[in-house]
Amino acid sequence: MALPAHQTKHLSTLVYPFFDTTLTLSQSDDGDSNGTALWLGAQCLSVFLASVLPTFTSTPTSNPRRDSRTASAFPGAVTSLILKPVGTQIIIQVSRCTRSLTSAFAFVYINQYAPAIASNPFRAVELGSGVGLSALAMASLGWDILATDTPAVINAVLKPNITRNAHFLRGNVHVRALDWTVPPEEWTWTDSTCVASPSSSRSTSTSNSSSSVSASKVNPDNSAEDSNVEDSLLGPPFDLILTSDTVYAPNLVSPLLRTLRHLCLLSPSPSSKRKLRLKYSHAPLYLALEARDPEVISSFFAQARNLWGFSAVRIPLQRVRRAMARGGLGNWERSEWEGVEIWRMVLLNVDTETTVSYNS
């Protein structure tokens, strides 16, 4: 069983069980950066997302893995989902549990969604990926994810951890630097090392090979695809935005919210996927935090609502508790994760004039 993060700060290497996968995570608690160690928010968010997001596999299997994860994006009380491409069709094997029918399996053919899903797998972006637990969790579900952080964190723990665990993953993980303090108008999606970085950091990362970070897709054989790098870079629109343990410093509240809003604006819900899973016009955002400083938390949500146009709903504690039990964290005492909150945030509809495009 995984232990709460505060009990393992002294360990440089963590053997971390996540459902049927065991991850190996390096961390550093040397005080240089908050992002180089594991935190409780990422632990709770990763198991929660595993309980509410569909699980995808890109290759047919004669004995699909069955688990207890809830695919709430689909109708009914779905507790297991495997996506299997068969010719031009997508077969979804689901396990349902209803009042009248328990543990009955059905095969659902959804031709109308096959082209969108098969050619464009669900994709997510994470801010402040740190040691990479949440990104690895998403990729283990079959999602493609862009994991972002500062160059220092990427070089120290994030990229090594992604590479070390790549052979466990169903989806692809891309790693690039994204500094929240950089205005969105200065972002680029064609740079192979960063989306947004101060000019000094970018100059260093491109001129010094020892500090450069490959943003190429990490494959199961731990090799990067060097050809057509620009075409292979994972960029918007995204289907989901996530971040954890990133609301702690007053001076970073506004830059973080500006970054989150811009990613939402870059990620309108495609009509085909909106019918399938989205209720809103932009990609939803999941945020996990530890309520250590009430003033910072209050300021964050006040600015999110009044200045940046977000609505926010806290996930009920009971739902989080159930997800933790399914994810192997059910033996934790409540005191071990006291203060951890998970929020779902949505950017409210904006005028067409404010909608931005995905440019280089």
For each residue, the residues with C-beta under 8 A, 3 or more apart:
1: 17 328 329 331
2: 16 17 18 43 328 329
3: 7 8
4: 7 8 40 43 332 336 337
5: 8 9 37 38 39 40 42 43
6: 9 40
7: 3 4
8: 3 4 5 11 14 27 38
9: 5 6 27 29 37
10: 29
11: 8 14 27
12: 26 27 28
13: 24 25 26 27
14: 8 11 23 24 25 26 27 38
15: 22 23 24
16: 2 22 23 24 25 133
17: 1 2 21 22 23 328
18: 2 21 22 23 46 47 50 133 136 137 140 327 328
19: 50 67 69 140 327 328
20: 65 67
21: 17 18 140 168
22: 15 16 17 18
23: 14 15 16 17 18 133 136 161 165 168
24: 13 14 15 16 161 164 165
25: 13 14 16 38 131 132 133 157 161 165
26: 12 13 14 131 157 160 161 164
27: 8 9 11 12 13 14 36 37 38 131 157
28: 12 32 36 37 156 157
29: 9 10 36 37
30: 36
31:
32: 28 36 152
33: 36 150 152 153 156
34: 37 39 130 245 248
35: 128 129 130 131 149 150 153 157
36: 27 28 29 30 32 33 130 131 153 156 157
37: 5 9 27 28 29 34 130 131
38: 5 8 14 25 27 42 43 130 131 133
39: 5 34 42 43 130 244 245 290
40: 4 5 6 43 44 245 290 337 340
41: 44 45 244 245 288 289 290 340
42: 5 38 39 45 46 130 131 133 134 244 245 288
43: 2 4 5 38 39 40 46 47 133 329 337
44: 40 41 47 48 244 288 320 323 324 329 337 340 342
45: 41 42 48 49 134 242 244 286 288 342
46: 18 42 43 49 50 133 134 137 327
47: 18 43 44 50 51 137 323 324 326 327 328 329
48: 44 45 51 52 286 288 315 319 320 323 324 327 342
49: 45 46 52 53 134 137 138 141 242 286
50: 18 19 46 47 53 69 137 140 141 323 326 327
51: 47 48 69 70 322 323 326 327
52: 48 49 70 72 323
53: 49 50 69 71 72 73 138 141 143 240
54: 71 73 74 81 83 122 141 277
55: 67 69 71 80 81 82 83 141 142
56: 81 82 83 121 122 141 142 143 170 171
57: 61 64 65 82 83 84 142 170
58: 83 85 121 142 170
59: 84 85
60: 84 85 86
61: 57 64 65 82 84
62:
63:
64: 57 61 82 84 93
65: 20 57 61 82
66: 80 95
67: 19 20 55 80
68: 79 80 326
69: 19 50 51 53 55 79 80 81 141 326
70: 51 52 77 78 79
71: 53 54 55 74 78 79 80 81 94
72: 52 53 78
73: 53 54 276 277
74: 54 71 78 81 92 94 276 277
75: 78
76: 94 96 98
77: 70 96 97 98
78: 70 71 72 74 75 81 94 95 96
79: 68 69 70 71 95 96 97
80: 55 66 67 68 69 71 93 94 95
81: 54 55 56 69 71 74 78 92 93 94 95
82: 55 56 57 61 64 65 92 93
83: 54 55 56 57 58 90 91 92 117 142
84: 57 59 60 61 64 90 91 92 93
85: 58 59 60 89 90 91 114 118
86: 60 89 90 91
87:
88: 111 114
89: 85 86 109 110 111 114
90: 83 84 85 86 109 110 111 113 114 117 118
91: 83 84 85 86 107 108 109
92: 74 81 82 83 84 107 108 110
93: 64 80 81 82 84 105 106 107
94: 71 74 76 78 80 81 105 106 108
95: 66 78 79 80 81 103 104 105
96: 76 77 78 79 101 104 105 106
97: 77 79 101 102 103
98: 76 77 101 102
99:
100:
101: 96 97 98 104
102: 97 98
103: 95 97
104: 95 96 101
105: 93 94 95 96
106: 93 94 96
107: 91 92 93
108: 91 92 94
109: 89 90 91
110: 89 90 92 113 114
111: 88 89 90 114
112: 272
113: 90 110 116 117 272 275 276
114: 85 88 89 90 110 111 117 118
115: 118 119 272
116: 113 119 120 270 272 273
117: 83 90 113 114 120 121 122 276
118: 85 90 114 115
119: 115 116
120: 116 117 123
121: 56 58 117 142 143 144 171
122: 54 56 117 142 143 144 239 240 273
123: 120 143 144 145 146 234 237 238 239 240
124: 138 143 144 145 146 238 239 240 241 242
125: 145 146 148 234 236 238 240 241 242 263
126: 129 134 135 138 145 146 147 148 241 242 243
127: 148 178 180 241 242 243 246 256 259 260 263
128: 35 148 149 243 244 245 246
129: 35 126 132 134 135 147 148 149 153 158 175
130: 34 35 36 37 38 39 42 133 149 153 157 158 245
131: 25 26 27 35 36 37 38 42 157 158 161
132: 25 129 135 136 147 157 158 161 162 165 173
133: 16 18 23 25 38 42 43 46 130 136 137
134: 42 45 46 49 126 129 137 138 242 244
135: 126 129 132 138 139 145 147 158 162 173
136: 18 23 132 133 139 140 161 162 165 168 169 173
137: 18 46 47 49 50 133 134 140 141
138: 49 53 124 126 134 135 141 143 145 171 242
139: 135 136 142 143 144 145 169 170 171 172 173
140: 18 19 21 50 136 137 168 169 170 171
141: 49 50 53 54 55 56 69 137 138 170 171
142: 55 56 57 58 83 121 122 139 170 171
143: 53 56 121 122 123 124 138 139 171 240
144: 121 122 123 124 139 171 172 173 174 234
145: 123 124 125 126 135 138 139 171 172 173 174 234
146: 123 124 125 126 174 175 176 234 235 238
147: 126 129 132 135 158 162 173 174 175 176
148: 125 126 127 128 129 175 176 177 178 195
149: 35 128 129 130 153 154 158 177 178
150: 33 35 153 154 177 179 201
151: 154 155 177 193 194 197 201 204 205 211 213
152: 32 33 155 156
153: 33 35 36 129 130 149 150 156 157 158
154: 149 150 151 158 159 175 177 213
155: 151 152 158 159 211 213
156: 28 33 36 152 153 160
157: 25 26 27 28 35 36 130 131 132 153 160 161
158: 129 130 131 132 135 147 149 153 154 155 161 162 175
159: 154 155 162 163 175 213 214
160: 26 156 157 163 164
161: 23 24 25 26 131 132 136 157 158 164 165
162: 132 135 136 147 158 159 165 166 173 175 218
163: 159 160 166 218 222
164: 24 26 160 161 222
165: 23 24 25 132 136 161 162 168 169
166: 162 163 169 173 218 219 220 221 222
167: 220 221 222
168: 21 23 136 140 165
169: 136 139 140 165 166 172 173 220
170: 56 57 58 139 140 141 142
171: 56 121 138 139 140 141 142 143 144 145
172: 139 144 145 169 217 218 219 234
173: 132 135 136 139 144 145 147 162 166 169 217 218
174: 144 145 146 147 215 216 217 218 233 234
175: 129 146 147 148 154 158 159 162 213 214 215 218
176: 146 147 148 191 192 193 194 195 213 215 233
177: 148 149 150 151 154 193 194 195 196 197 201 205 213
178: 127 148 149 182 194 195 196 197 259
179: 150 182 194 196 197 198 201
180: 127 196 252 255 256 258 259
181: 198 255
182: 178 179 186 187 196 197 198
183: 186 187 258
184: 187 196 258 259 262 356
185:
186: 182 183 196
187: 182 183 184 195 196 262
188: 191 194 195 196 360
189: 195 233 235 236 358 359 360
190: 230 233 360
191: 176 188 194 195 202 215
192: 176 214 215 216 229 230 233
193: 151 176 177 197 202 205 206 212 213 214 215
194: 151 176 177 178 179 188 191 197 201 202 205 213 215
195: 148 176 177 178 187 188 189 191
196: 177 178 179 180 182 184 186 187 188 259
197: 151 177 178 179 182 193 194 201 202 205
198: 179 181 182 201 202
199: 202 203
200: 203 204
201: 150 151 177 179 194 197 198 204 205
202: 191 193 194 197 198 199 205 206
203: 199 200 206 207
204: 151 200 201 207 208 211
205: 151 177 193 194 197 201 202 208 211 212 213
206: 193 202 203 212
207: 203 204
208: 204 205 211 212
209: 212
210:
211: 151 155 204 205 208
212: 193 205 206 208 209
213: 151 154 155 159 175 176 177 193 194 205
214: 159 175 192 193 224
215: 174 175 176 191 192 193 194 229 233
216: 174 192 224 225 226 229 232 233
217: 172 173 174 224 225 232 234
218: 162 163 166 172 173 174 175 222 224
219: 166 172 222 223 224 225
220: 166 167 169
221: 166 167
222: 163 164 166 167 218 219
223: 219
224: 214 216 217 218 219
225: 216 217 219 228 229 232
226: 216 229
227:
228: 225 231 232
229: 192 215 216 225 226 232 233
230: 190 192 233
231: 228
232: 216 217 225 228 229
233: 174 176 189 190 192 215 216 229 230
234: 123 125 144 145 146 172 174 217
235: 146 189 358
236: 125 189 263 266 267 358
237: 123 266 267 268 270 283 358
238: 123 124 125 146 241 263 266 267 283
239: 122 123 124 267 273 277 278 283
240: 53 122 123 124 125 143 283 284 285 286
241: 124 125 126 127 238 260 263 264 267 283 284 285 286
242: 45 49 124 125 126 127 134 138 285 286 287
243: 126 127 128 246 256 260 285 286 287 288
244: 39 41 42 44 45 128 134 287 288 289
245: 34 39 40 41 42 128 130 248 288 289 290
246: 127 128 243 252 256 287 289
247: 253 256 287 289 296 297 300
248: 34 245 252 289 290 292 293 296
249: 252 253 296
250: 253 295 296 299
251: 255
252: 180 246 248 249 255 256
253: 247 249 250 256 257 296 299 300 303
254: 257 258 303 307
255: 180 181 251 252 258 259
256: 127 180 243 246 247 252 253 259 260 300
257: 253 254 260 261 300 303 304 307 308 310
258: 180 183 184 254 255 261 262 308
259: 127 178 180 184 196 255 256 262 263
260: 127 241 243 256 257 263 264 285 308 310 345
261: 257 258 264 265 308 309 310 347
262: 184 187 258 259 265 266 356
263: 125 127 236 238 241 259 260 266 267 283
264: 241 260 261 267 282 283 285 347
265: 261 262 268 282 347 350 354 355 356
266: 236 237 238 262 263 356 357 358
267: 236 237 238 239 241 263 264 282 283
268: 237 265 281 282 283 355
269: 273 274 278 280 281 282 283
270: 116 237 273 274
271: 274 275
272: 112 113 115 116 275 276
273: 116 122 239 269 270 276 277 278
274: 269 270 271 277 278 279
275: 113 271 272
276: 73 74 113 117 272 273
277: 54 73 74 239 273 274
278: 239 269 273 274 283 284
279: 274
280: 269 284 346 347
281: 268 269 347 349
282: 264 265 267 268 269 346 347
283: 237 238 239 240 241 263 264 267 268 269 278
284: 240 241 278 280 344 345 346
285: 240 241 242 243 260 264 310 344 345 346 347
286: 45 48 49 240 241 242 243 342 343 344 345
287: 242 243 244 246 247 312 342 343 344 345
288: 41 42 44 45 48 243 244 245 340 341 342 343
289: 41 244 245 246 247 248 297 340 341 343
290: 39 40 41 245 248 339 340 341
291: 294 297 339 340 341
292: 248 296 339
293: 248 296 297
294: 291 297 298
295: 250 298 299
296: 247 248 249 250 253 292 293 299 300
297: 247 289 291 293 294 300 301
298: 294 295 301 302
299: 250 253 295 296 302 303
300: 247 253 256 257 296 297 303 304
301: 297 298 304 305 312
302: 298 299 305 306
303: 253 254 257 299 300 306 307 308
304: 257 300 301 307 308 310 312 345
305: 301 302 308 309 310 311 312
306: 302 303
307: 254 257 303 304
308: 257 258 260 261 303 304 305 347
309: 261 305 347 348 350
310: 257 260 261 285 304 305 345 346 347 348
311: 305 345 346 348
312: 287 301 304 305 343 344 345 346
313: 343 344 345
314: 341 342 343
315: 48 319 320 341 342 343 344
316: 319 320
317: 320 321
318: 321 322
319: 48 315 316 322 323
320: 44 48 315 316 317 323 324 340 342
321: 317 318 324 325 330
322: 51 318 319 325 326
323: 44 47 48 50 51 52 319 320 326 327
324: 44 47 48 320 321 327 329 330 332 337
325: 321 322 329 330
326: 47 50 51 68 69 322 323 330
327: 18 19 46 47 48 50 51 323 324 330
328: 1 2 17 18 19 47
329: 1 2 43 44 47 324 325 332
330: 321 324 325 326 327
331: 1
332: 4 324 329 336 337
333: 336
334: 337 338
335: 338
336: 4 332 333
337: 4 40 43 44 324 332 334 340
338: 334 335
339: 290 291 292
340: 40 41 44 288 289 290 291 320 337
341: 288 289 290 291 314 315
342: 44 45 48 286 287 288 314 315 320
343: 286 287 288 289 312 313 314 315
344: 284 285 286 287 312 313 315
345: 260 284 285 286 287 304 310 311 312 313
346: 280 282 284 285 310 311 312
347: 261 264 265 280 281 282 285 308 309 310 350
348: 309 310 311
349: 281
350: 265 309 347 354 355
351: 354 355
352: 355
353:
354: 265 350 351
355: 265 268 350 351 352
356: 184 262 265 266
357: 266
358: 189 235 236 237 266
359: 189
360: 188 189 190
